[in-house]
Amino acid sequence: MNYLLNLFTLFGDSNLLLANQDKGHYTLLLAAGFLLAIIMWFLCFYFGRLFFKPYRLTIGQHILSALLAMMVMTTVPAYFSASYMQQVFQKIIMEWRDSLVNDAVWDNAEFKLEYYEIKKLGKEDFSKFPPPEQGGNAIPKTIGETISKVSQMRANAAVANFDTTFPLLSVFIGATPKVSANVINQDINTYFKSNASTYPLKNAVQLASNQIYVELQPQIPRLIWLYRLGIILKVLFWYTICLSWIAYAALGQIRIYSAHRSSSINS
């Protein structure tokens, strides 16, 4: 299900960007799509007559032809809106990052895992830090190893969440990107050079989103190509079904007509 939602998100966001940033171009593309849709509707309307001249489309075939015409009209601007994919991916990743940072359910689940993982290391004093089941909401982080461990767990959990939320994009990224300990430690050191407070775990989520985009960016040209190819194949697939149905129905009427004519001649 998430695959379809991801696809609709890409389709909708890229079209919206094109419409907002270049209204004139988008209007022309819609007009071109409308003209192509009319041509394709006429193709369906007259296609059956190539096999049997008196053939007329059924109600079902008219409805399918109309739906396919609407699909063609939206496909034309969608094809060209693919050039905005890079901005769409940036928007998707940023919105996902902000949503995850504010997701209390996810935060609590990850806190529980981190609490017991750090406690298992045995390097921190947990006497004043009750477990999550008793209302605890903090982990002692007095040494660099603990800060690094918690941050890396949070960053990698964020990447795993992205894989689940956007499986379609994860397929194109390939192997699940991991945020390395070096990147985590560098960010921690940079943070403490100008801050004395506790290292915020939302920074780990930010590092995860950066890593995801770094992994995704080289794939964007291929994603654009596959997106456009998918749009074309979708149109061809449905028109193949529609025209095959019309041809089959027209040939069926030829058989009926021939049988009636043969019985008339014999009588």
TORLUM-406582 format. One record per residue: x, y, z of N, C-alpha, C in turn. Coordinates in steps of 0.2 Angstrom, whole numbers, padded with zeros to 4 digits, always signed. Layout:
<pts>
XYZXYZXYZ;...
</pts>
This chain:
<pts>
+0004-0006+0000+0000+0000+0000+0004+0006+0000;+0010+0006+0004+0014+0012+0004+0017+0014-0002;+0018+0008-0007+0021+0010-0013+0017+0014-0017;+0010+0012-0017+0005+0016-0021+0005+0024-0018;+0005+0024-0012+0005+0031-0009+0011+0035-0010;+0017+0032-0011+0023+0035-0013+0022+0038-0020;+0019+0033-0024+0019+0035-0031+0014+0041-0032;+0008+0041-0028+0004+0046-0029+0007+0053-0026;+0011+0052-0021+0014+0058-0018+0019+0061-0023;+0023+0057-0027+0027+0060-0032+0023+0063-0037;+0018+0060-0040+0014+0062-0045+0011+0069-0043;+0008+0069-0037+0004+0075-0035+0009+0081-0034;+0014+0080-0030+0019+0085-0028+0023+0088-0034;+0025+0084-0039+0028+0086-0045+0024+0090-0049;+0017+0088-0050+0013+0092-0054+0011+0099-0051;+0011+0098-0044+0009+0105-0040+0015+0110-0041;+0021+0107-0041+0027+0112-0041+0027+0115-0048;+0026+0111-0053+0025+0114-0060+0020+0119-0061;+0014+0117-0058+0008+0122-0059+0010+0128-0055;+0013+0128-0049+0014+0134-0045+0020+0138-0048;+0025+0135-0051+0031+0139-0053+0031+0141-0060;+0027+0138-0064+0026+0140-0071+0019+0138-0074;+0015+0143-0072+0008+0142-0073+0006+0142-0081;+0010+0146-0084+0009+0147-0092+0010+0140-0095;+0016+0137-0093+0018+0131-0096+0014+0125-0094;+0012+0125-0088+0007+0120-0086+0000+0120-0090;-0002+0126-0091-0008+0127-0094-0008+0125-0102;-0002+0126-0105-0001+0124-0112+0000+0116-0112;+0003+0113-0107+0003+0106-0106-0003+0103-0105;-0008+0106-0101-0014+0103-0100-0018+0104-0107;-0017+0109-0111-0021+0110-0117-0019+0105-0122;-0012+0103-0122-0009+0098-0126-0012+0091-0124;-0012+0090-0118-0015+0084-0115-0022+0083-0117;-0026+0089-0117-0033+0088-0119-0034+0087-0126;-0030+0090-0131-0030+0088-0138-0028+0081-0139;-0023+0079-0136-0021+0072-0137-0026+0067-0134;-0030+0069-0129-0035+0065-0126-0041+0064-0131;-0043+0070-0134-0048+0070-0140-0046+0065-0145;-0040+0065-0147-0037+0061-0153-0038+0054-0151;-0036+0052-0145-0036+0045-0142-0043+0043-0142;-0048+0047-0140-0055+0045-0139-0058+0044-0146;-0056+0048-0151-0058+0046-0158-0055+0040-0160;-0049+0038-0158-0046+0032-0160-0050+0026-0158;-0052+0027-0151-0056+0021-0148-0063+0021-0152;-0066+0027-0153-0073+0027-0156-0073+0024-0163;-0068+0025-0167-0068+0022-0174-0064+0016-0175;-0060+0014-0170-0056+0008-0170-0060+0001-0172;-0066+0000-0169-0070-0006-0170-0072-0006-0177;-0073+0000-0181-0075+0000-0188-0070-0002-0193;-0064-0003-0190-0059-0006-0195-0060-0013-0196;-0063-0016-0191-0065-0023-0192-0072-0024-0194;-0077-0020-0192-0084-0021-0194-0087-0014-0194;-0088-0012-0200-0090-0005-0201-0096-0002-0197;-0102-0007-0196-0107-0004-0192-0106-0004-0185;-0100-0006-0183-0099-0007-0175-0099+0000-0172;-0103-0001-0166-0103+0005-0161-0101+0003-0154;-0098+0008-0151-0095+0006-0144-0101+0005-0140;-0100+0000-0135-0105-0001-0130-0104+0005-0124;-0109+0005-0120-0108+0010-0114-0102+0009-0110;-0100+0003-0109-0094+0001-0105-0088+0004-0108;-0088+0003-0115-0082+0005-0119-0082+0013-0119;-0087+0016-0120-0088+0023-0119-0085+0026-0113;-0087+0023-0107-0085+0025-0101-0077+0024-0100;-0074+0018-0102-0067+0017-0102-0063+0021-0106;-0066+0023-0112-0063+0028-0117-0062+0034-0114;-0068+0036-0110-0068+0043-0107-0063+0043-0101;-0062+0038-0097-0058+0038-0092-0050+0038-0094;-0049+0034-0100-0042+0034-0103-0041+0041-0106;-0046+0045-0108-0044+0051-0111-0042+0056-0105;-0046+0055-0100-0044+0060-0094-0037+0058-0091;-0035+0051-0092-0029+0049-0090-0023+0052-0094;-0025+0052-0101-0020+0055-0105-0019+0063-0104;-0024+0066-0103-0024+0073-0102-0020+0075-0096;-0020+0071-0091-0016+0072-0085-0009+0070-0086;-0008+0065-0090-0001+0062-0091+0004+0066-0094;+0001+0071-0099+0006+0075-0102+0009+0080-0098;+0006+0084-0093+0009+0088-0089+0014+0084-0083;+0011+0078-0082+0015+0074-0077+0021+0072-0080;+0022+0070-0086+0028+0068-0089+0033+0074-0089;+0031+0080-0090+0036+0086-0090+0037+0088-0083;+0033+0087-0078+0034+0089-0071+0039+0084-0068;+0041+0079-0071+0046+0075-0068+0053+0079-0067;+0054+0084-0071+0060+0088-0070+0061+0091-0063;+0055+0091-0060+0055+0094-0053+0056+0089-0047;+0058+0083-0049+0058+0078-0045+0063+0079-0039;+0069+0082-0041+0074+0084-0035+0071+0088-0030;+0067+0093-0032+0064+0097-0027+0058+0093-0023;+0055+0089-0026+0050+0085-0023+0053+0080-0018;+0059+0077-0020+0062+0073-0015+0065+0077-0009;+0067+0083-0010+0069+0087-0004+0064+0088+0000;+0058+0090-0003+0052+0092+0001+0049+0085+0005;+0049+0080+0002+0047+0074+0005+0052+0072+0011;+0058+0072+0010+0063+0071+0016+0062+0076+0021;+0062+0082+0020+0061+0087+0025+0055+0086+0029;+0049+0085+0026+0043+0084+0029+0043+0078+0033;+0046+0073+0031+0046+0066+0034+0051+0068+0041;+0056+0071+0040+0061+0073+0046+0057+0076+0051;+0053+0082+0049+0050+0086+0054+0044+0082+0057;+0041+0078+0054+0035+0073+0056+0038+0068+0061;+0044+0066+0060+0047+0061+0064+0049+0064+0071;+0052+0070+0070+0055+0073+0076+0049+0074+0081;+0043+0076+0078+0037+0077+0083+0033+0071+0084;+0035+0065+0082+0031+0059+0083+0032+0056+0090;+0028+0057+0095+0029+0055+0102+0029+0048+0102;+0025+0044+0099+0025+0037+0099+0031+0034+0097;+0034+0036+0091+0040+0034+0089+0046+0035+0094;+0046+0041+0096+0051+0044+0101+0051+0039+0107;+0045+0038+0110+0045+0034+0116+0047+0027+0115;+0045+0024+0109+0048+0017+0107+0055+0017+0107;+0058+0022+0103+0065+0022+0103+0069+0023+0109;+0066+0028+0113+0069+0029+0120+0069+0022+0124;+0064+0018+0124+0064+0012+0128+0070+0008+0125;+0071+0007+0119+0076+0003+0116+0083+0006+0118;+0084+0012+0118+0090+0016+0119+0092+0015+0127;+0087+0016+0131+0088+0015+0138+0091+0009+0140;+0088+0003+0138+0090-0003+0140+0097-0005+0136;+0098-0003+0130+0104-0004+0127+0110+0000+0131;+0109+0006+0133+0114+0009+0136+0115+0006+0143;+0110+0004+0147+0110+0001+0153+0114-0005+0153;+0114-0009+0147+0117-0015+0146+0125-0014+0146;+0127-0008+0143+0134-0007+0143+0137-0006+0150;+0133-0004+0155+0136-0004+0161+0141+0001+0163;+0141+0007+0159+0146+0012+0160+0143+0019+0162;+0136+0019+0164+0133+0024+0166+0129+0023+0173;+0128+0028+0177+0125+0027+0183+0117+0028+0182;+0113+0023+0183+0106+0023+0182+0102+0024+0188;+0105+0025+0194+0102+0025+0200+0096+0030+0201;+0098+0036+0197+0093+0041+0197+0089+0042+0191;+0089+0037+0187+0086+0037+0180+0081+0031+0180;+0075+0031+0182+0070+0025+0182+0069+0023+0175;+0067+0017+0174+0065+0014+0167+0059+0017+0164;+0058+0017+0158+0052+0020+0154+0045+0017+0158;+0045+0011+0160+0039+0008+0163+0037+0012+0169;+0042+0015+0172+0040+0018+0179+0040+0026+0178;+0039+0028+0172+0039+0035+0170+0045+0039+0168;+0051+0035+0168+0057+0038+0166+0057+0040+0159;+0060+0046+0158+0061+0049+0151+0068+0052+0150;+0073+0049+0153+0079+0052+0152+0084+0046+0153;+0090+0047+0149+0096+0042+0149+0102+0046+0152;+0105+0043+0156+0112+0046+0158+0117+0046+0153;+0119+0052+0151+0124+0053+0145+0130+0057+0148;+0134+0054+0152+0140+0058+0154+0147+0057+0151;+0147+0052+0147+0153+0050+0143+0151+0050+0135;+0157+0052+0132+0156+0052+0124+0153+0046+0121;+0155+0040+0124+0153+0034+0121+0146+0033+0121;+0143+0035+0127+0136+0034+0128+0132+0039+0123;+0134+0045+0122+0131+0050+0118+0131+0048+0111;+0137+0045+0109+0138+0043+0102+0133+0037+0101;+0133+0032+0106+0129+0026+0105+0122+0028+0104;+0119+0032+0108+0112+0034+0108+0110+0037+0102;+0115+0042+0100+0114+0046+0094+0114+0041+0087;+0118+0037+0087+0119+0032+0082+0112+0028+0081;+0110+0025+0087+0104+0021+0087+0098+0025+0085;+0098+0031+0087+0092+0036+0085+0092+0037+0077;+0098+0039+0075+0099+0040+0067+0098+0034+0063;+0100+0028+0065+0099+0022+0061+0091+0020+0062;+0088+0021+0067+0081+0020+0068+0077+0025+0064;+0079+0031+0063+0076+0036+0058+0076+0033+0051;+0082+0031+0049+0083+0028+0042+0078+0022+0041;+0078+0018+0046+0073+0012+0046+0066+0014+0045;+0064+0020+0049+0058+0022+0048+0056+0025+0041;+0061+0028+0038+0061+0031+0031+0059+0025+0026;+0063+0019+0027+0062+0013+0023+0055+0011+0023;+0052+0011+0029+0045+0009+0030+0040+0013+0027;+0041+0020+0028+0037+0025+0026+0037+0026+0019;+0043+0026+0016+0044+0027+0009+0048+0021+0005;+0045+0015+0005+0048+0010+0002+0050+0010-0005;+0046+0014-0009+0047+0015-0016+0054+0019-0017;+0055+0024-0013+0062+0027-0013+0067+0023-0011;+0066+0019-0006+0071+0015-0003+0074+0010-0008;+0069+0007-0012+0071+0003-0017+0076+0006-0022;+0075+0012-0024+0080+0015-0028+0086+0017-0025;+0086+0018-0018+0092+0020-0015+0097+0014-0015;+0093+0008-0014+0097+0002-0014+0098-0001-0006;+0104-0002-0005+0106-0004+0002+0104+0001+0007;+0101-0001+0013+0099+0004+0018+0105+0009+0020;+0105+0015+0019+0110+0019+0021+0111+0020+0029;+0117+0019+0031+0118+0020+0039+0122+0026+0040;+0121+0029+0045+0124+0035+0047+0130+0033+0051;+0136+0034+0049+0142+0031+0052+0144+0034+0059;+0148+0031+0063+0150+0033+0069+0154+0040+0068;+0158+0040+0063+0162+0046+0062+0158+0052+0061;+0153+0051+0057+0148+0057+0056+0145+0059+0062;+0142+0054+0066+0139+0056+0072+0144+0060+0077;+0150+0057+0078+0155+0060+0082+0157+0067+0080;+0158+0068+0074+0160+0074+0071+0154+0079+0073;+0148+0077+0072+0142+0082+0073+0142+0083+0081;+0143+0078+0085+0143+0079+0092+0148+0084+0094;+0154+0083+0092+0160+0088+0093+0159+0095+0091;+0156+0095+0085+0155+0102+0083+0149+0105+0087;+0144+0102+0089+0139+0104+0093+0142+0107+0100;+0146+0103+0103+0148+0105+0110+0154+0110+0110;+0156+0112+0104+0161+0117+0104+0157+0124+0105;+0151+0124+0103+0147+0130+0104+0141+0130+0109;+0140+0124+0112+0135+0123+0116+0137+0119+0122;+0134+0120+0128+0136+0117+0134+0130+0112+0136;+0125+0112+0133+0119+0108+0135+0120+0101+0132;+0115+0097+0133+0115+0090+0131+0114+0090+0123;+0117+0085+0120+0116+0085+0113+0109+0082+0111;+0106+0086+0107+0099+0085+0105+0098+0079+0101;+0094+0074+0102+0093+0068+0098+0090+0070+0091;+0087+0076+0091+0084+0078+0084+0089+0079+0079;+0095+0080+0082+0101+0081+0077+0103+0075+0074;+0102+0069+0077+0103+0062+0074+0098+0061+0069;+0092+0063+0070+0087+0062+0064+0089+0067+0058;+0091+0073+0060+0094+0077+0054+0099+0074+0050;+0104+0071+0054+0110+0067+0051+0107+0062+0046;+0102+0058+0049+0099+0053+0045+0096+0055+0038;+0092+0061+0039+0089+0064+0033+0094+0066+0028;+0100+0069+0030+0105+0071+0026+0108+0065+0022;+0109+0059+0026+0112+0053+0023+0107+0050+0018;+0101+0050+0019+0096+0048+0014+0096+0052+0008;+0097+0058+0009+0097+0063+0003+0103+0062-0001;+0109+0061+0002+0115+0059-0001+0115+0053-0005;+0112+0048-0002+0111+0041-0006+0106+0042-0012;+0101+0046-0011+0096+0047-0016+0098+0051-0022;+0102+0056-0020+0103+0061-0026+0106+0058-0032;+0111+0054-0032+0114+0051-0038+0109+0047-0042;+0104+0045-0039+0099+0041-0042+0093+0045-0045;+0093+0051-0044+0088+0056-0047+0087+0055-0054;+0092+0056-0058+0091+0055-0066+0088+0049-0068;+0090+0043-0064+0087+0037-0066+0080+0036-0064;+0078+0039-0058+0071+0040-0056+0067+0044-0060;+0069+0049-0063+0066+0053-0068+0064+0049-0074;+0069+0046-0077+0068+0041-0083+0063+0036-0081;+0064+0032-0076+0059+0027-0074+0052+0030-0073;+0052+0035-0070+0045+0038-0069+0042+0040-0076;+0045+0043-0080+0042+0044-0087+0041+0038-0091;+0045+0033-0090+0044+0027-0094+0038+0024-0091;+0037+0024-0084+0031+0021-0081+0025+0024-0083;+0025+0031-0084+0019+0034-0086+0017+0032-0093;+0022+0032-0098+0021+0030-0105+0018+0022-0105;+0021+0018-0101+0019+0011-0101+0012+0010-0098;+0010+0014-0093+0004+0014-0090-0002+0016-0096;+0000+0021-0099-0005+0023-0105-0006+0017-0110;+0000+0015-0112+0000+0010-0117-0004+0003-0115;-0002+0002-0109-0006-0004-0106-0013-0004-0106;-0016+0002-0103-0023+0003-0103-0026+0003-0110;-0023+0007-0115-0025+0007-0121-0025+0000-0125;-0020-0004-0124-0020-0010-0126-0026-0014-0124;-0028-0014-0118-0034-0017-0115-0040-0015-0119;-0040-0008-0119-0047-0005-0122-0047-0007-0129;-0042-0006-0133-0043-0008-0140-0043-0015-0142;-0040-0019-0137-0041-0026-0138-0049-0028-0137;-0052-0025-0132-0059-0026-0130-0063-0024-0136;-0062-0018-0139-0066-0016-0145-0065-0021-0151;-0059-0022-0152-0057-0027-0158-0061-0034-0157;-0060-0036-0151-0064-0043-0149-0071-0042-0150;-0074-0037-0148-0081-0036-0148-0083-0035-0155;-0079-0031-0159-0081-0030-0166-0081-0037-0170;-0076-0041-0169-0075-0047-0172-0081-0052-0170;-0083-0051-0164-0089-0055-0162-0095-0053-0166;-0096-0047-0167-0102-0045-0171-0101-0047-0178;-0095-0048-0181-0094-0050-0188-0097-0057-0188;-0095-0061-0183-0097-0068-0183-0105-0069-0182;-0108-0064-0178-0115-0064-0177-0118-0062-0184;-0116-0057-0187-0118-0055-0193-0118-0060-0199;-0112-0063-0199-0111-0069-0204-0116-0074-0203;-0117-0076-0197-0122-0082-0195-0129-0080-0197;-0131-0074-0196-0137-0072-0198-0138-0071-0205;-0133-0069-0209-0133-0068-0216-0133-0075-0219;-0129-0080-0216-0129-0087-0219-0136-0090-0218;-0139-0089-0212-0146-0092-0211-0151-0089-0216;-0150-0083-0217-0155-0079-0222-0155-0082-0229;-0148-0083-0231-0147-0085-0238-0150-0092-0239;-0149-0096-0233-0151-0104-0234-0158-0104-0234;-0162-0099-0230-0169-0100-0230-0172-0097-0236;
</pts>
